[in-house]
Amino acid sequence: MSPPNSMSPATNGSTNGVAINGAKKLLDFDPSAAPPFKIADIRAAIPPHCWVKNPWRSLSYVLRDLLVILSFAVAATKLDSWTVWPLYWIAQGTMFWAVFVLGHDCGHGSFSDSWLLNNVMGHILHSSILVPYHGWRISHKTHHQNHGNVEKDESWVPLPEKVYKSLDTGTKFMRFTIPLPMFAYPIYLWRRSPGKKGSHFNPYSDLFAPNERTSVMISTLCWTAMALLLCYSSFIYGFLPVFKIYGVPYLIFVAWLDMVTYLHHHGYEQKLPWYRGKEWSYLRGGLTTVDRDYGVINNIHHDIGTHVIHHLFPQMPHYHLVEATQAAKHVLGKYYREPKKSGPFPFHLFGYLVRSLGEDHYVSDTGDVVFYQSDPHIPKFPTSATTKSKSS
Protein backbone atom coordinates (compact mmCIF):
# COMPACT_ATOMS: atom_id res chain seq x y z
CA MET A 1 0.00 0.00 0.00
CA SER A 2 1.30 3.45 -0.86
CA PRO A 3 1.85 5.96 1.95
CA PRO A 4 -0.78 8.66 2.53
CA ASN A 5 -0.87 11.70 0.27
CA SER A 6 0.75 9.72 -2.49
CA MET A 7 0.16 9.06 -6.13
CA SER A 8 0.85 5.42 -6.79
CA PRO A 9 2.52 4.30 -10.01
CA ALA A 10 -0.67 2.42 -10.80
CA THR A 11 -2.55 5.67 -11.32
CA ASN A 12 0.01 8.11 -12.65
CA GLY A 13 -0.24 7.32 -16.34
CA SER A 14 2.89 5.17 -16.45
CA THR A 15 3.16 2.26 -18.84
CA ASN A 16 6.34 1.06 -17.23
CA GLY A 17 5.60 -2.32 -15.70
CA VAL A 18 2.78 -1.21 -13.38
CA ALA A 19 -0.99 -1.49 -13.50
CA ILE A 20 -3.03 0.92 -15.58
CA ASN A 21 -6.82 0.77 -15.25
CA GLY A 22 -6.50 -2.85 -14.17
CA ALA A 23 -4.91 -3.83 -17.49
CA LYS A 24 -1.72 -5.04 -15.88
CA LYS A 25 -1.06 -6.88 -12.70
CA LEU A 26 0.32 -4.76 -9.85
CA LEU A 27 3.86 -5.51 -8.87
CA ASP A 28 4.19 -7.37 -5.59
CA PHE A 29 6.63 -4.81 -4.23
CA ASP A 30 5.96 -1.14 -3.60
CA PRO A 31 9.26 0.78 -3.81
CA SER A 32 7.66 3.74 -2.03
CA ALA A 33 6.86 1.71 1.10
CA ALA A 34 8.91 2.66 4.16
CA PRO A 35 11.84 0.22 4.48
CA PRO A 36 11.83 -2.20 7.44
CA PHE A 37 15.48 -1.43 8.20
CA LYS A 38 17.48 1.61 9.25
CA ILE A 39 20.58 3.13 7.74
CA ALA A 40 22.52 1.90 10.77
CA ASP A 41 21.62 -1.68 9.77
CA ILE A 42 23.18 -1.14 6.35
CA ARG A 43 26.26 0.42 7.89
CA ALA A 44 26.66 -2.49 10.31
CA ALA A 45 26.63 -5.00 7.43
CA ILE A 46 29.58 -3.35 5.67
CA PRO A 47 33.09 -4.58 6.62
CA PRO A 48 35.06 -2.03 8.66
CA HIS A 49 37.94 -1.82 6.18
CA CYS A 50 35.56 -0.45 3.52
CA TRP A 51 35.53 2.85 5.39
CA VAL A 52 39.33 3.24 5.33
CA LYS A 53 40.70 5.87 2.92
CA ASN A 54 44.17 5.32 1.47
CA PRO A 55 45.52 8.57 -0.02
CA TRP A 56 48.34 6.75 -1.82
CA ARG A 57 45.87 4.45 -3.51
CA SER A 58 43.75 7.44 -4.49
CA LEU A 59 46.80 9.23 -5.90
CA SER A 60 47.72 6.10 -7.85
CA TYR A 61 44.42 6.37 -9.72
CA VAL A 62 45.21 10.00 -10.53
CA LEU A 63 48.61 8.96 -11.86
CA ARG A 64 47.09 6.14 -13.89
CA ASP A 65 44.51 8.40 -15.50
CA LEU A 66 47.06 11.14 -16.18
CA LEU A 67 49.42 8.72 -17.93
CA VAL A 68 46.61 7.34 -20.07
CA ILE A 69 45.41 10.83 -21.03
CA LEU A 70 48.92 11.96 -22.00
CA SER A 71 49.52 8.75 -23.96
CA PHE A 72 46.28 9.18 -25.90
CA ALA A 73 47.06 12.81 -26.70
CA VAL A 74 50.61 12.08 -27.87
CA ALA A 75 49.50 9.11 -30.00
CA ALA A 76 46.66 11.03 -31.65
CA THR A 77 48.90 14.01 -32.38
CA LYS A 78 51.65 11.84 -33.87
CA LEU A 79 49.30 9.77 -36.03
CA ASP A 80 47.12 12.76 -36.97
CA SER A 81 44.72 10.62 -38.99
CA TRP A 82 40.99 11.08 -39.43
CA THR A 83 40.71 7.35 -38.86
CA VAL A 84 42.27 7.79 -35.43
CA TRP A 85 40.70 11.05 -34.29
CA PRO A 86 37.15 9.70 -33.66
CA LEU A 87 38.60 6.82 -31.62
CA TYR A 88 40.75 9.29 -29.69
CA TRP A 89 37.79 11.57 -28.96
CA ILE A 90 35.71 8.76 -27.48
CA ALA A 91 38.58 7.31 -25.47
CA GLN A 92 39.89 10.65 -24.23
CA GLY A 93 36.43 11.94 -23.39
CA THR A 94 35.92 8.82 -21.30
CA MET A 95 39.18 9.54 -19.49
CA PHE A 96 38.11 13.14 -18.82
CA TRP A 97 34.99 11.64 -17.23
CA ALA A 98 37.21 9.35 -15.10
CA VAL A 99 39.13 12.44 -13.95
CA PHE A 100 35.86 14.08 -12.99
CA VAL A 101 34.96 11.09 -10.81
CA LEU A 102 38.27 11.36 -8.93
CA GLY A 103 37.63 15.07 -8.36
CA HIS A 104 34.12 14.12 -7.25
CA ASP A 105 35.71 11.85 -4.62
CA CYS A 106 37.78 14.80 -3.42
CA GLY A 107 34.58 16.80 -3.02
CA HIS A 108 33.04 14.08 -0.87
CA GLY A 109 36.17 13.67 1.24
CA SER A 110 36.46 10.03 0.16
CA PHE A 111 39.78 10.67 -1.60
CA SER A 112 41.62 10.99 1.72
CA ASP A 113 41.21 12.15 5.31
CA SER A 114 43.21 15.30 4.53
CA TRP A 115 41.13 18.41 3.88
CA LEU A 116 44.12 20.05 2.19
CA LEU A 117 44.91 17.12 -0.11
CA ASN A 118 41.26 16.74 -1.09
CA ASN A 119 40.88 20.40 -2.01
CA VAL A 120 44.23 20.74 -3.81
CA MET A 121 43.64 17.62 -5.89
CA GLY A 122 39.98 18.53 -6.40
CA HIS A 123 40.94 21.90 -7.88
CA ILE A 124 43.61 20.39 -10.13
CA LEU A 125 41.37 17.61 -11.41
CA HIS A 126 38.18 19.59 -11.88
CA SER A 127 39.71 22.80 -13.18
CA SER A 128 41.51 20.78 -15.86
CA ILE A 129 38.12 19.77 -17.29
CA LEU A 130 36.42 23.15 -16.74
CA VAL A 131 34.46 22.31 -13.60
CA PRO A 132 34.41 24.89 -10.76
CA TYR A 133 35.42 22.59 -7.91
CA HIS A 134 33.89 24.23 -4.82
CA GLY A 135 30.85 25.55 -6.67
CA TRP A 136 30.07 22.06 -7.90
CA ARG A 137 31.10 20.39 -4.60
CA ILE A 138 28.64 22.44 -2.59
CA SER A 139 25.69 21.94 -4.93
CA HIS A 140 26.51 18.22 -5.17
CA LYS A 141 26.49 18.01 -1.39
CA THR A 142 23.00 19.51 -1.52
CA HIS A 143 22.02 16.78 -3.98
CA HIS A 144 23.24 14.01 -1.67
CA GLN A 145 21.65 15.52 1.42
CA ASN A 146 18.28 15.78 -0.36
CA HIS A 147 18.34 12.93 -2.87
CA GLY A 148 14.87 11.92 -3.97
CA ASN A 149 13.29 15.12 -2.64
CA VAL A 150 11.24 16.93 -5.31
CA GLU A 151 11.54 20.27 -3.55
CA LYS A 152 15.18 20.24 -2.42
CA ASP A 153 17.18 17.88 -4.65
CA GLU A 154 19.68 19.49 -7.01
CA SER A 155 20.60 16.98 -9.73
CA TRP A 156 18.11 16.02 -12.49
CA VAL A 157 15.28 16.83 -10.08
CA PRO A 158 11.76 16.30 -11.49
CA LEU A 159 9.81 19.35 -12.57
CA PRO A 160 6.49 19.92 -10.78
CA GLU A 161 3.62 19.99 -13.26
CA LYS A 162 3.08 23.74 -12.86
CA VAL A 163 6.73 24.51 -13.61
CA TYR A 164 6.78 22.05 -16.50
CA LYS A 165 3.73 23.61 -18.13
CA SER A 166 5.25 27.07 -17.79
CA LEU A 167 8.25 26.08 -19.93
CA ASP A 168 8.33 27.25 -23.51
CA THR A 169 8.45 24.73 -26.35
CA GLY A 170 12.17 25.28 -26.95
CA THR A 171 13.09 24.52 -23.34
CA LYS A 172 11.05 21.31 -23.35
CA PHE A 173 12.65 20.31 -26.62
CA MET A 174 16.15 20.90 -25.24
CA ARG A 175 15.50 19.07 -21.98
CA PHE A 176 13.80 15.93 -23.28
CA THR A 177 15.01 15.35 -26.85
CA ILE A 178 18.01 13.07 -27.36
CA PRO A 179 20.88 13.94 -27.63
CA LEU A 180 20.38 17.53 -26.44
CA PRO A 181 20.01 16.84 -22.68
CA MET A 182 23.34 15.01 -22.77
CA PHE A 183 25.12 18.34 -23.28
CA ALA A 184 23.28 20.26 -20.57
CA TYR A 185 25.98 20.23 -17.90
CA PRO A 186 27.80 23.47 -18.86
CA ILE A 187 24.41 25.25 -18.97
CA TYR A 188 23.54 23.81 -15.56
CA LEU A 189 26.81 25.14 -14.13
CA TRP A 190 26.00 28.63 -15.36
CA ARG A 191 22.27 28.84 -14.60
CA ARG A 192 21.12 25.61 -12.88
CA SER A 193 17.93 23.78 -13.86
CA PRO A 194 14.52 25.17 -14.90
CA GLY A 195 12.70 26.48 -11.85
CA LYS A 196 15.94 27.17 -9.95
CA LYS A 197 18.13 30.27 -9.81
CA GLY A 198 21.84 30.78 -9.32
CA SER A 199 25.22 30.00 -10.83
CA HIS A 200 28.06 27.74 -9.71
CA PHE A 201 30.50 30.53 -10.58
CA ASN A 202 28.87 33.35 -8.60
CA PRO A 203 29.87 33.33 -4.91
CA TYR A 204 26.73 35.35 -4.11
CA SER A 205 24.43 32.80 -5.73
CA ASP A 206 21.54 31.31 -3.76
CA LEU A 207 23.45 28.02 -3.89
CA PHE A 208 25.99 29.19 -1.34
CA ALA A 209 26.11 30.34 2.26
CA PRO A 210 28.08 33.49 3.12
CA ASN A 211 30.92 31.45 4.65
CA GLU A 212 31.34 29.53 1.35
CA ARG A 213 31.83 32.57 -0.87
CA THR A 214 35.63 32.70 -0.63
CA SER A 215 35.92 29.03 -1.58
CA VAL A 216 33.62 29.52 -4.56
CA MET A 217 35.61 32.55 -5.67
CA ILE A 218 38.86 30.55 -5.58
CA SER A 219 37.34 27.81 -7.71
CA THR A 220 35.96 30.32 -10.20
CA LEU A 221 39.43 31.84 -10.52
CA CYS A 222 40.94 28.39 -11.13
CA TRP A 223 38.29 27.70 -13.78
CA THR A 224 39.06 31.06 -15.40
CA ALA A 225 42.78 30.29 -15.44
CA MET A 226 42.12 27.04 -17.29
CA ALA A 227 39.79 28.76 -19.75
CA LEU A 228 42.46 31.42 -20.42
CA LEU A 229 45.08 28.69 -20.91
CA LEU A 230 42.90 27.09 -23.56
CA CYS A 231 42.37 30.46 -25.27
CA TYR A 232 46.11 31.12 -25.23
CA SER A 233 46.83 27.66 -26.63
CA SER A 234 44.33 28.29 -29.42
CA PHE A 235 46.09 31.57 -30.22
CA ILE A 236 49.52 29.89 -30.32
CA TYR A 237 48.68 26.54 -31.95
CA GLY A 238 45.40 27.35 -33.68
CA PHE A 239 41.81 26.71 -32.73
CA LEU A 240 41.40 23.45 -34.66
CA PRO A 241 44.31 21.56 -33.05
CA VAL A 242 43.15 22.57 -29.57
CA PHE A 243 39.57 21.67 -30.42
CA LYS A 244 40.64 18.24 -31.66
CA ILE A 245 42.90 17.54 -28.67
CA TYR A 246 40.73 19.04 -25.92
CA GLY A 247 37.41 20.41 -27.19
CA VAL A 248 35.80 17.28 -28.62
CA PRO A 249 36.89 15.06 -25.67
CA TYR A 250 35.38 17.70 -23.38
CA LEU A 251 32.03 17.32 -25.16
CA ILE A 252 32.25 13.52 -24.87
CA PHE A 253 33.01 13.94 -21.15
CA VAL A 254 29.92 16.15 -20.75
CA ALA A 255 27.80 13.52 -22.47
CA TRP A 256 29.16 10.82 -20.15
CA LEU A 257 28.48 12.96 -17.09
CA ASP A 258 24.92 13.80 -18.09
CA MET A 259 24.06 10.24 -19.11
CA VAL A 260 25.52 8.58 -16.02
CA THR A 261 24.09 11.05 -13.51
CA TYR A 262 20.68 10.92 -15.19
CA LEU A 263 20.53 7.11 -15.20
CA HIS A 264 21.49 6.96 -11.52
CA HIS A 265 18.05 8.39 -10.72
CA HIS A 266 15.92 7.64 -13.79
CA GLY A 267 15.09 4.97 -16.30
CA TYR A 268 14.55 1.91 -14.14
CA GLU A 269 12.06 -0.66 -15.46
CA GLN A 270 9.61 0.17 -12.67
CA LYS A 271 8.70 3.75 -11.87
CA LEU A 272 10.47 4.84 -8.69
CA PRO A 273 9.07 7.33 -6.18
CA TRP A 274 10.06 10.90 -5.44
CA TYR A 275 9.17 12.43 -2.10
CA ARG A 276 8.05 15.63 -0.43
CA GLY A 277 7.50 16.78 3.13
CA LYS A 278 7.18 14.25 5.93
CA GLU A 279 7.36 11.23 3.62
CA TRP A 280 10.94 12.05 2.63
CA SER A 281 13.88 10.75 4.61
CA TYR A 282 17.55 10.44 3.80
CA LEU A 283 17.23 6.65 3.66
CA ARG A 284 14.09 6.53 1.52
CA GLY A 285 15.51 9.08 -0.90
CA GLY A 286 18.79 7.19 -1.20
CA LEU A 287 17.01 3.91 -1.89
CA THR A 288 15.53 5.32 -5.10
CA THR A 289 19.04 5.49 -6.55
CA VAL A 290 19.86 2.94 -9.26
CA ASP A 291 23.06 0.95 -9.78
CA ARG A 292 24.24 0.49 -13.38
CA ASP A 293 26.70 -1.88 -15.01
CA TYR A 294 29.03 -0.29 -17.57
CA GLY A 295 31.07 -3.34 -18.60
CA VAL A 296 34.77 -2.56 -19.05
CA ILE A 297 34.02 1.10 -18.25
CA ASN A 298 33.31 0.19 -14.59
CA ASN A 299 37.01 0.12 -13.76
CA ILE A 300 37.85 3.07 -15.99
CA HIS A 301 35.36 5.42 -14.33
CA HIS A 302 36.13 4.17 -10.84
CA ASP A 303 32.96 2.14 -10.18
CA ILE A 304 30.71 5.19 -10.08
CA GLY A 305 27.92 2.96 -11.39
CA THR A 306 27.85 1.25 -7.99
CA HIS A 307 25.76 4.12 -6.81
CA VAL A 308 23.27 3.13 -4.10
CA ILE A 309 25.88 2.62 -1.38
CA HIS A 310 27.76 5.67 -2.63
CA HIS A 311 24.65 7.81 -2.23
CA LEU A 312 23.95 6.56 1.27
CA PHE A 313 27.60 6.75 2.36
CA PRO A 314 29.39 9.26 0.08
CA GLN A 315 32.46 9.32 2.32
CA MET A 316 33.32 5.72 1.33
CA PRO A 317 36.24 5.38 -1.15
CA HIS A 318 35.19 4.25 -4.61
CA TYR A 319 37.47 1.21 -4.50
CA HIS A 320 35.39 -0.31 -1.69
CA LEU A 321 31.93 0.32 -3.15
CA VAL A 322 31.53 -3.03 -4.92
CA GLU A 323 32.48 -5.03 -1.84
CA ALA A 324 30.29 -2.87 0.41
CA THR A 325 27.34 -3.31 -1.93
CA GLN A 326 27.68 -7.09 -1.90
CA ALA A 327 27.82 -7.05 1.90
CA ALA A 328 24.73 -4.85 2.22
CA LYS A 329 22.44 -6.65 -0.24
CA HIS A 330 20.93 -8.97 2.35
CA VAL A 331 19.82 -5.93 4.36
CA LEU A 332 18.52 -3.96 1.39
CA GLY A 333 16.49 -6.87 0.02
CA LYS A 334 14.07 -5.77 -2.72
CA TYR A 335 15.06 -2.14 -2.18
CA TYR A 336 18.25 -2.99 -4.03
CA ARG A 337 17.69 -3.31 -7.77
CA GLU A 338 20.27 -5.56 -9.40
CA PRO A 339 21.63 -3.82 -12.52
CA LYS A 340 21.26 -5.50 -15.88
CA LYS A 341 24.54 -7.12 -16.83
CA SER A 342 26.38 -5.20 -19.52
CA GLY A 343 28.41 -6.48 -22.41
CA PRO A 344 31.94 -5.09 -22.83
CA PHE A 345 30.39 -1.69 -23.58
CA PRO A 346 27.14 -0.41 -22.02
CA PHE A 347 25.11 0.04 -25.19
CA HIS A 348 22.04 -1.35 -23.41
CA LEU A 349 21.81 1.83 -21.33
CA PHE A 350 20.87 3.95 -24.33
CA GLY A 351 17.50 2.19 -24.43
CA TYR A 352 16.80 3.12 -20.80
CA LEU A 353 17.89 6.69 -21.48
CA VAL A 354 15.73 7.20 -24.55
CA ARG A 355 12.68 5.58 -22.95
CA SER A 356 12.97 7.62 -19.75
CA LEU A 357 13.37 10.95 -21.53
CA GLY A 358 10.35 10.03 -23.61
CA GLU A 359 8.20 9.19 -20.57
CA ASP A 360 9.49 10.97 -17.46
CA HIS A 361 8.51 14.61 -17.85
CA TYR A 362 6.98 15.96 -14.65
CA VAL A 363 5.47 15.04 -11.29
CA SER A 364 2.24 16.16 -9.66
CA ASP A 365 2.20 19.48 -7.82
CA THR A 366 0.57 17.78 -4.86
CA GLY A 367 1.22 14.63 -2.85
CA ASP A 368 4.12 13.61 -0.64
CA VAL A 369 4.93 10.51 -2.73
CA VAL A 370 4.84 11.09 -6.48
CA PHE A 371 5.88 9.33 -9.65
CA TYR A 372 6.83 10.67 -13.06
CA GLN A 373 4.07 11.40 -15.54
CA SER A 374 4.24 11.79 -19.31
CA ASP A 375 3.35 14.58 -21.69
CA PRO A 376 2.16 12.96 -24.94
CA HIS A 377 2.44 16.30 -26.75
CA ILE A 378 6.08 16.99 -25.93
CA PRO A 379 7.97 18.45 -28.94
CA LYS A 380 10.30 16.03 -30.71
CA PHE A 381 12.54 15.89 -33.75
CA PRO A 382 10.34 15.30 -36.82
CA THR A 383 10.46 11.71 -38.04
CA SER A 384 10.05 10.45 -41.58
CA ALA A 385 6.54 9.29 -40.67
CA THR A 386 5.43 12.69 -39.41
CA THR A 387 7.04 14.38 -42.38
CA LYS A 388 5.12 12.15 -44.80
CA SER A 389 1.83 12.70 -42.96
CA LYS A 390 2.25 16.46 -43.15
CA SER A 391 3.08 16.39 -46.82
CA SER A 392 0.17 14.12 -47.72
C-alpha positions in Angstrom: 0.0 0.0 0.0 1.3 3.5 -0.9 1.8 6.0 1.9 -0.8 8.7 2.5 -0.9 11.7 0.3 0.8 9.7 -2.5 0.2 9.1 -6.1 0.9 5.4 -6.8 2.5 4.3 -10.0 -0.7 2.4 -10.8 -2.6 5.7 -11.3 0.0 8.1 -12.6 -0.2 7.3 -16.3 2.9 5.2 -16.5 3.2 2.3 -18.8 6.3 1.1 -17.2 5.6 -2.3 -15.7 2.8 -1.2 -13.4 -1.0 -1.5 -13.5 -3.0 0.9 -15.6 -6.8 0.8 -15.2 -6.5 -2.8 -14.2 -4.9 -3.8 -17.5 -1.7 -5.0 -15.9 -1.1 -6.9 -12.7 0.3 -4.8 -9.9 3.9 -5.5 -8.9 4.2 -7.4 -5.6 6.6 -4.8 -4.2 6.0 -1.1 -3.6 9.3 0.8 -3.8 7.7 3.7 -2.0 6.9 1.7 1.1 8.9 2.7 4.2 11.8 0.2 4.5 11.8 -2.2 7.4 15.5 -1.4 8.2 17.5 1.6 9.3 20.6 3.1 7.7 22.5 1.9 10.8 21.6 -1.7 9.8 23.2 -1.1 6.4 26.3 0.4 7.9 26.7 -2.5 10.3 26.6 -5.0 7.4 29.6 -3.3 5.7 33.1 -4.6 6.6 35.1 -2.0 8.7 37.9 -1.8 6.2 35.6 -0.5 3.5 35.5 2.9 5.4 39.3 3.2 5.3 40.7 5.9 2.9 44.2 5.3 1.5 45.5 8.6 0.0 48.3 6.7 -1.8 45.9 4.5 -3.5 43.7 7.4 -4.5 46.8 9.2 -5.9 47.7 6.1 -7.8 44.4 6.4 -9.7 45.2 10.0 -10.5 48.6 9.0 -11.9 47.1 6.1 -13.9 44.5 8.4 -15.5 47.1 11.1 -16.2 49.4 8.7 -17.9 46.6 7.3 -20.1 45.4 10.8 -21.0 48.9 12.0 -22.0 49.5 8.8 -24.0 46.3 9.2 -25.9 47.1 12.8 -26.7 50.6 12.1 -27.9 49.5 9.1 -30.0 46.7 11.0 -31.6 48.9 14.0 -32.4 51.7 11.8 -33.9 49.3 9.8 -36.0 47.1 12.8 -37.0 44.7 10.6 -39.0 41.0 11.1 -39.4 40.7 7.4 -38.9 42.3 7.8 -35.4 40.7 11.1 -34.3 37.2 9.7 -33.7 38.6 6.8 -31.6 40.7 9.3 -29.7 37.8 11.6 -29.0 35.7 8.8 -27.5 38.6 7.3 -25.5 39.9 10.7 -24.2 36.4 11.9 -23.4 35.9 8.8 -21.3 39.2 9.5 -19.5 38.1 13.1 -18.8 35.0 11.6 -17.2 37.2 9.4 -15.1 39.1 12.4 -13.9 35.9 14.1 -13.0 35.0 11.1 -10.8 38.3 11.4 -8.9 37.6 15.1 -8.4 34.1 14.1 -7.3 35.7 11.8 -4.6 37.8 14.8 -3.4 34.6 16.8 -3.0 33.0 14.1 -0.9 36.2 13.7 1.2 36.5 10.0 0.2 39.8 10.7 -1.6 41.6 11.0 1.7 41.2 12.2 5.3 43.2 15.3 4.5 41.1 18.4 3.9 44.1 20.1 2.2 44.9 17.1 -0.1 41.3 16.7 -1.1 40.9 20.4 -2.0 44.2 20.7 -3.8 43.6 17.6 -5.9 40.0 18.5 -6.4 40.9 21.9 -7.9 43.6 20.4 -10.1 41.4 17.6 -11.4 38.2 19.6 -11.9 39.7 22.8 -13.2 41.5 20.8 -15.9 38.1 19.8 -17.3 36.4 23.2 -16.7 34.5 22.3 -13.6 34.4 24.9 -10.8 35.4 22.6 -7.9 33.9 24.2 -4.8 30.9 25.6 -6.7 30.1 22.1 -7.9 31.1 20.4 -4.6 28.6 22.4 -2.6 25.7 21.9 -4.9 26.5 18.2 -5.2 26.5 18.0 -1.4 23.0 19.5 -1.5 22.0 16.8 -4.0 23.2 14.0 -1.7 21.6 15.5 1.4 18.3 15.8 -0.4 18.3 12.9 -2.9 14.9 11.9 -4.0 13.3 15.1 -2.6 11.2 16.9 -5.3 11.5 20.3 -3.5 15.2 20.2 -2.4 17.2 17.9 -4.7 19.7 19.5 -7.0 20.6 17.0 -9.7 18.1 16.0 -12.5 15.3 16.8 -10.1 11.8 16.3 -11.5 9.8 19.3 -12.6 6.5 19.9 -10.8 3.6 20.0 -13.3 3.1 23.7 -12.9 6.7 24.5 -13.6 6.8 22.0 -16.5 3.7 23.6 -18.1 5.2 27.1 -17.8 8.3 26.1 -19.9 8.3 27.2 -23.5 8.4 24.7 -26.4 12.2 25.3 -27.0 13.1 24.5 -23.3 11.0 21.3 -23.3 12.7 20.3 -26.6 16.2 20.9 -25.2 15.5 19.1 -22.0 13.8 15.9 -23.3 15.0 15.3 -26.9 18.0 13.1 -27.4 20.9 13.9 -27.6 20.4 17.5 -26.4 20.0 16.8 -22.7 23.3 15.0 -22.8 25.1 18.3 -23.3 23.3 20.3 -20.6 26.0 20.2 -17.9 27.8 23.5 -18.9 24.4 25.2 -19.0 23.5 23.8 -15.6 26.8 25.1 -14.1 26.0 28.6 -15.4 22.3 28.8 -14.6 21.1 25.6 -12.9 17.9 23.8 -13.9 14.5 25.2 -14.9 12.7 26.5 -11.8 15.9 27.2 -9.9 18.1 30.3 -9.8 21.8 30.8 -9.3 25.2 30.0 -10.8 28.1 27.7 -9.7 30.5 30.5 -10.6 28.9 33.4 -8.6 29.9 33.3 -4.9 26.7 35.4 -4.1 24.4 32.8 -5.7 21.5 31.3 -3.8 23.5 28.0 -3.9 26.0 29.2 -1.3 26.1 30.3 2.3 28.1 33.5 3.1 30.9 31.5 4.7 31.3 29.5 1.4 31.8 32.6 -0.9 35.6 32.7 -0.6 35.9 29.0 -1.6 33.6 29.5 -4.6 35.6 32.5 -5.7 38.9 30.6 -5.6 37.3 27.8 -7.7 36.0 30.3 -10.2 39.4 31.8 -10.5 40.9 28.4 -11.1 38.3 27.7 -13.8 39.1 31.1 -15.4 42.8 30.3 -15.4 42.1 27.0 -17.3 39.8 28.8 -19.8 42.5 31.4 -20.4 45.1 28.7 -20.9 42.9 27.1 -23.6 42.4 30.5 -25.3 46.1 31.1 -25.2 46.8 27.7 -26.6 44.3 28.3 -29.4 46.1 31.6 -30.2 49.5 29.9 -30.3 48.7 26.5 -31.9 45.4 27.3 -33.7 41.8 26.7 -32.7 41.4 23.4 -34.7 44.3 21.6 -33.1 43.1 22.6 -29.6 39.6 21.7 -30.4 40.6 18.2 -31.7 42.9 17.5 -28.7 40.7 19.0 -25.9 37.4 20.4 -27.2 35.8 17.3 -28.6 36.9 15.1 -25.7 35.4 17.7 -23.4 32.0 17.3 -25.2 32.3 13.5 -24.9 33.0 13.9 -21.1 29.9 16.2 -20.7 27.8 13.5 -22.5 29.2 10.8 -20.2 28.5 13.0 -17.1 24.9 13.8 -18.1 24.1 10.2 -19.1 25.5 8.6 -16.0 24.1 11.1 -13.5 20.7 10.9 -15.2 20.5 7.1 -15.2 21.5 7.0 -11.5 18.1 8.4 -10.7 15.9 7.6 -13.8 15.1 5.0 -16.3 14.5 1.9 -14.1 12.1 -0.7 -15.5 9.6 0.2 -12.7 8.7 3.7 -11.9 10.5 4.8 -8.7 9.1 7.3 -6.2 10.1 10.9 -5.4 9.2 12.4 -2.1 8.0 15.6 -0.4 7.5 16.8 3.1 7.2 14.2 5.9 7.4 11.2 3.6 10.9 12.1 2.6 13.9 10.7 4.6 17.6 10.4 3.8 17.2 6.6 3.7 14.1 6.5 1.5 15.5 9.1 -0.9 18.8 7.2 -1.2 17.0 3.9 -1.9 15.5 5.3 -5.1 19.0 5.5 -6.6 19.9 2.9 -9.3 23.1 0.9 -9.8 24.2 0.5 -13.4 26.7 -1.9 -15.0 29.0 -0.3 -17.6 31.1 -3.3 -18.6 34.8 -2.6 -19.0 34.0 1.1 -18.3 33.3 0.2 -14.6 37.0 0.1 -13.8 37.8 3.1 -16.0 35.4 5.4 -14.3 36.1 4.2 -10.8 33.0 2.1 -10.2 30.7 5.2 -10.1 27.9 3.0 -11.4 27.9 1.2 -8.0 25.8 4.1 -6.8 23.3 3.1 -4.1 25.9 2.6 -1.4 27.8 5.7 -2.6 24.6 7.8 -2.2 24.0 6.6 1.3 27.6 6.8 2.4 29.4 9.3 0.1 32.5 9.3 2.3 33.3 5.7 1.3 36.2 5.4 -1.1 35.2 4.2 -4.6 37.5 1.2 -4.5 35.4 -0.3 -1.7 31.9 0.3 -3.1 31.5 -3.0 -4.9 32.5 -5.0 -1.8 30.3 -2.9 0.4 27.3 -3.3 -1.9 27.7 -7.1 -1.9 27.8 -7.1 1.9 24.7 -4.9 2.2 22.4 -6.6 -0.2 20.9 -9.0 2.3 19.8 -5.9 4.4 18.5 -4.0 1.4 16.5 -6.9 0.0 14.1 -5.8 -2.7 15.1 -2.1 -2.2 18.2 -3.0 -4.0 17.7 -3.3 -7.8 20.3 -5.6 -9.4 21.6 -3.8 -12.5 21.3 -5.5 -15.9 24.5 -7.1 -16.8 26.4 -5.2 -19.5 28.4 -6.5 -22.4 31.9 -5.1 -22.8 30.4 -1.7 -23.6 27.1 -0.4 -22.0 25.1 0.0 -25.2 22.0 -1.4 -23.4 21.8 1.8 -21.3 20.9 3.9 -24.3 17.5 2.2 -24.4 16.8 3.1 -20.8 17.9 6.7 -21.5 15.7 7.2 -24.6 12.7 5.6 -23.0 13.0 7.6 -19.8 13.4 11.0 -21.5 10.3 10.0 -23.6 8.2 9.2 -20.6 9.5 11.0 -17.5 8.5 14.6 -17.8 7.0 16.0 -14.6 5.5 15.0 -11.3 2.2 16.2 -9.7 2.2 19.5 -7.8 0.6 17.8 -4.9 1.2 14.6 -2.9 4.1 13.6 -0.6 4.9 10.5 -2.7 4.8 11.1 -6.5 5.9 9.3 -9.7 6.8 10.7 -13.1 4.1 11.4 -15.5 4.2 11.8 -19.3 3.3 14.6 -21.7 2.2 13.0 -24.9 2.4 16.3 -26.7 6.1 17.0 -25.9 8.0 18.5 -28.9 10.3 16.0 -30.7 12.5 15.9 -33.7 10.3 15.3 -36.8 10.5 11.7 -38.0 10.0 10.4 -41.6 6.5 9.3 -40.7 5.4 12.7 -39.4 7.0 14.4 -42.4 5.1 12.2 -44.8 1.8 12.7 -43.0 2.2 16.5 -43.1 3.1 16.4 -46.8 0.2 14.1 -47.7 
